[in-house]
């Protein structure tokens, strides 16, 4: 990541980009989505915060935030706008991986796979060394995202994400204790690192099956707990490995 601070960054988005973004991702007008002024940087104020479009378009973030994302931000004391979009991709992949093995995401389980690190004005999650835990992903696509993502942001009212903690001091020390897992979490951890899956730009169908897309008022059955749907979970794991979104949509149609 570049170390240029957010105070030096200006948005390159247009009115057309703004309209397309809040319509595509259902950002309520009550949160006053707007472009930055000519000389305004991507810094937070008490009244408004920046949203980086990459976090939504490529990394699977949706509004409202999932309870786990809110808990994770609070755990590390990181403001929503401070987390690198690729950090969000790791979080979304983790949530989907938990759903695929019929488990629940938890902070200790996440911290077995990842640790928080800082870089300039942003934070992200880096994978643990294999001596602590093998990764839960087999491949993570990081080379195709827009290199000018930092200058592709809009502003929204701070009321949109009231659950987010205040911005974290980038110079503050980061505590990084290896967590202790419960018996249930230990079983799930083993399932996830023994069956790593690909992390990529997930389709809306995959996000919906993991319960992460508000565009679907009813969660599709592919991740349901009923025994007769267990096969779908294994199919989803396989498809996550392949990145075969076309077949995912076929499954959605027949469920």
C-alpha positions as CSV (number, residue, x, y, z in Angstrom):
1,X,0.0,0.0,0.0
2,X,1.1,3.5,-0.7
3,X,1.9,5.6,2.4
4,X,0.5,8.8,1.1
5,X,-1.8,10.1,3.8
6,X,-5.5,10.7,3.4
7,X,-5.0,14.5,3.8
8,X,-3.3,14.6,0.5
9,X,-6.0,12.7,-1.5
10,X,-8.7,14.2,-3.6
11,X,-11.6,12.3,-5.1
12,X,-11.8,11.8,-8.9
13,X,-15.5,10.7,-8.9
14,X,-18.2,12.5,-10.9
15,X,-21.8,13.1,-10.3
16,X,-22.6,10.2,-12.5
17,X,-20.3,7.9,-10.5
18,X,-22.0,9.1,-7.3
19,X,-25.5,8.4,-8.6
20,X,-24.5,4.9,-9.9
21,X,-22.9,4.0,-6.6
22,X,-25.7,4.8,-4.2
23,X,-28.3,3.3,-6.5
24,X,-26.2,0.1,-7.0
25,X,-25.5,-0.4,-3.3
26,X,-28.8,1.0,-1.9
27,X,-27.2,3.8,0.1
28,X,-30.3,5.6,1.6
29,X,-30.6,9.2,0.5
30,X,-31.2,10.1,4.2
31,X,-27.4,9.7,4.7
32,X,-26.7,12.5,2.2
33,X,-24.3,10.8,-0.2
34,X,-22.2,13.5,-1.8
35,X,-19.0,14.2,-3.6
36,X,-16.1,16.0,-1.9
37,X,-15.4,19.6,-2.7
38,X,-12.5,20.6,-5.0
39,X,-10.0,21.0,-2.1
40,X,-11.5,18.5,0.3
41,X,-9.5,15.4,1.3
42,X,-10.7,12.0,2.4
43,X,-10.5,12.8,6.1
44,X,-13.4,12.1,8.5
45,X,-15.3,14.9,10.3
46,X,-17.8,14.6,13.2
47,X,-20.6,14.9,10.6
48,X,-19.5,12.8,7.6
49,X,-17.2,9.9,6.6
50,X,-15.7,8.7,3.4
51,X,-16.8,5.5,1.7
52,X,-14.3,3.9,-0.7
53,X,-16.1,2.5,-3.7
54,X,-13.6,-0.4,-3.9
55,X,-14.8,-1.8,-0.6
56,X,-18.3,-2.3,-2.1
57,X,-17.5,-3.0,-5.8
58,X,-14.7,-5.6,-5.3
59,X,-14.6,-6.6,-1.7
60,X,-18.2,-7.4,-0.8
61,X,-19.1,-4.8,1.8
62,X,-22.8,-4.0,1.9
63,X,-25.0,-1.7,4.0
64,X,-26.0,-2.3,6.7
65,X,-22.8,-3.9,8.0
66,X,-23.1,-7.4,9.2
67,X,-23.0,-7.8,13.0
68,X,-19.6,-9.5,12.8
69,X,-18.0,-6.6,10.9
70,X,-19.3,-4.2,13.5
71,X,-17.9,-6.4,16.3
72,X,-14.6,-6.7,14.5
73,X,-14.2,-2.9,14.1
74,X,-15.1,-2.4,17.8
75,X,-12.7,-5.2,18.9
76,X,-9.7,-3.4,17.2
77,X,-11.0,0.1,17.6
78,X,-10.7,0.9,13.9
79,X,-13.0,3.3,12.2
80,X,-14.8,1.9,9.1
81,X,-13.0,4.3,6.8
82,X,-9.6,3.3,8.1
83,X,-9.8,-0.3,7.0
84,X,-8.2,-1.0,3.6
85,X,-10.7,-2.5,1.2
86,X,-8.6,-5.6,0.8
87,X,-8.9,-6.0,4.6
88,X,-12.6,-6.1,4.1
89,X,-12.2,-8.7,1.4
90,X,-10.5,-11.0,4.0
91,X,-13.4,-10.3,6.4
92,X,-16.1,-11.1,3.9
93,X,-14.3,-14.3,2.7
94,X,-14.0,-15.3,6.4
95,X,-17.7,-14.8,7.0
96,X,-18.6,-16.8,3.9
97,X,-16.2,-19.6,4.8
98,X,-17.8,-19.9,8.2
99,X,-21.2,-20.1,6.6
100,X,-20.0,-22.8,4.2
101,X,-19.0,-25.1,7.0
102,X,-22.2,-24.3,8.9
103,X,-20.4,-22.4,11.6
104,X,-20.6,-18.9,13.0
105,X,-17.9,-16.1,12.7
106,X,-16.3,-15.1,15.9
107,X,-13.5,-12.8,16.9
108,X,-11.2,-15.5,18.4
109,X,-11.6,-17.7,15.3
110,X,-10.9,-14.7,13.0
111,X,-7.8,-13.9,15.0
112,X,-6.4,-17.4,14.6
113,X,-6.2,-16.6,10.9
114,X,-5.4,-12.9,10.9
115,X,-3.8,-10.0,12.7
116,X,-4.3,-6.3,12.5
117,X,-1.5,-4.3,11.0
118,X,-1.1,-0.6,10.1
119,X,0.3,1.1,7.0
120,X,0.3,4.8,6.9
121,X,-3.2,6.1,7.5
122,X,-4.9,2.8,6.9
123,X,-5.2,-0.6,8.6
124,X,-5.6,-4.1,7.2
125,X,-5.5,-7.7,8.2
126,X,-2.5,-9.9,7.5
127,X,-2.5,-13.6,7.6
128,X,-0.8,-15.4,10.5
129,X,2.4,-17.4,10.1
130,X,1.9,-21.1,9.5
131,X,3.3,-21.8,12.9
132,X,0.1,-20.3,14.4
133,X,-2.4,-21.3,11.7
134,X,-2.6,-22.3,8.1
135,X,-4.7,-19.8,6.1
136,X,-8.4,-20.3,5.3
137,X,-7.9,-19.1,1.7
138,X,-6.1,-20.9,-1.1
139,X,-5.8,-17.8,-3.3
140,X,-6.6,-14.2,-2.9
141,X,-7.0,-11.9,-5.9
142,X,-5.3,-8.6,-5.1
143,X,-3.8,-7.6,-8.5
144,X,-6.9,-6.6,-10.4
145,X,-8.3,-3.8,-8.1
146,X,-8.1,-0.2,-9.2
147,X,-4.8,1.3,-8.1
148,X,-6.4,4.7,-7.7
149,X,-8.9,3.3,-5.1
150,X,-7.9,5.9,-2.5
151,X,-9.1,8.7,-4.8
152,X,-12.4,7.0,-5.5
153,X,-14.5,7.9,-2.5
154,X,-17.8,9.6,-1.6
155,X,-19.0,11.2,1.6
156,X,-22.0,10.1,3.6
157,X,-23.4,11.2,6.9
158,X,-21.6,9.8,9.9
159,X,-25.1,8.6,11.1
160,X,-24.9,5.8,8.4
161,X,-22.4,3.8,10.5
162,X,-23.0,4.9,14.0
163,X,-21.6,1.5,15.3
164,X,-18.1,2.3,14.1
165,X,-15.6,3.4,16.7
166,X,-13.7,6.7,16.5
167,X,-10.7,6.7,14.2
168,X,-7.7,4.8,15.6
169,X,-4.4,6.4,16.1
170,X,-2.1,4.9,13.4
171,X,0.9,5.2,15.8
172,X,-0.8,3.4,18.7
173,X,0.6,-0.1,19.6
174,X,-1.5,-3.0,18.3
175,X,-2.1,-5.8,20.8
176,X,-1.8,-9.2,19.2
177,X,-2.4,-12.0,21.6
178,X,-3.0,-15.5,20.1
179,X,-6.6,-16.3,21.1
180,X,-7.9,-19.3,23.0
181,X,-10.6,-21.1,21.1
182,X,-13.7,-22.9,22.4
183,X,-14.2,-26.6,21.5
184,X,-16.7,-25.6,18.9
185,X,-14.4,-23.0,17.4
186,X,-11.5,-25.4,17.3
187,X,-13.5,-27.8,15.2
188,X,-14.5,-25.0,12.9
189,X,-11.0,-23.7,12.6
190,X,-9.7,-27.1,11.6
191,X,-12.5,-27.4,9.0
192,X,-11.6,-24.0,7.5
193,X,-7.9,-24.4,7.2
194,X,-8.2,-28.0,5.9
195,X,-10.6,-26.8,3.2
196,X,-9.2,-23.4,2.1
197,X,-11.2,-21.5,-0.5
198,X,-10.5,-18.8,-3.1
199,X,-11.0,-15.1,-2.2
200,X,-12.2,-13.0,-5.1
201,X,-14.9,-10.5,-6.0
202,X,-17.9,-12.4,-4.8
203,X,-21.2,-12.3,-6.8
204,X,-24.3,-11.0,-5.1
205,X,-25.6,-14.6,-5.1
206,X,-22.7,-15.8,-3.1
207,X,-23.0,-12.9,-0.6
208,X,-26.7,-13.7,-0.3
209,X,-26.1,-17.3,0.5
210,X,-23.8,-16.2,3.3
211,X,-26.4,-13.8,4.6
212,X,-24.4,-10.7,3.6
213,X,-26.5,-9.1,0.9
214,X,-29.5,-7.0,2.0
215,X,-30.7,-7.1,-1.7
216,X,-32.2,-10.5,-0.9
217,X,-35.0,-10.2,1.7
218,X,-35.0,-14.0,2.1
219,X,-31.7,-15.8,2.5
220,X,-31.3,-18.4,-0.2
221,X,-31.3,-22.0,1.0
222,X,-27.8,-23.0,-0.1
223,X,-26.5,-22.2,3.4
224,X,-29.4,-23.5,5.4
225,X,-28.9,-25.7,8.4
226,X,-31.5,-28.4,7.5
227,X,-29.9,-31.7,6.8
228,X,-31.4,-32.0,3.4
229,X,-29.4,-28.9,2.4
230,X,-26.1,-30.1,3.6
231,X,-25.0,-30.9,0.1
232,X,-25.4,-27.3,-0.9
233,X,-22.8,-26.3,1.6
234,X,-20.3,-28.6,0.2
235,X,-21.2,-27.5,-3.3
236,X,-20.7,-23.9,-2.3
237,X,-17.2,-24.7,-0.8
238,X,-16.3,-26.4,-4.1
239,X,-17.6,-23.4,-6.1
240,X,-15.8,-20.9,-3.9
241,X,-12.6,-22.8,-4.8
242,X,-13.3,-22.6,-8.5
243,X,-14.9,-19.1,-8.5
244,X,-17.7,-20.5,-10.7
245,X,-20.3,-17.8,-10.2
246,X,-22.5,-19.0,-13.1
247,X,-23.2,-22.3,-11.4
248,X,-23.9,-20.5,-8.1
249,X,-26.7,-18.6,-9.8
250,X,-28.1,-21.9,-11.2
251,X,-28.2,-23.3,-7.6
252,X,-30.0,-20.2,-6.5
253,X,-32.7,-20.7,-9.2
254,X,-33.4,-24.3,-8.1
255,X,-33.6,-23.5,-4.4
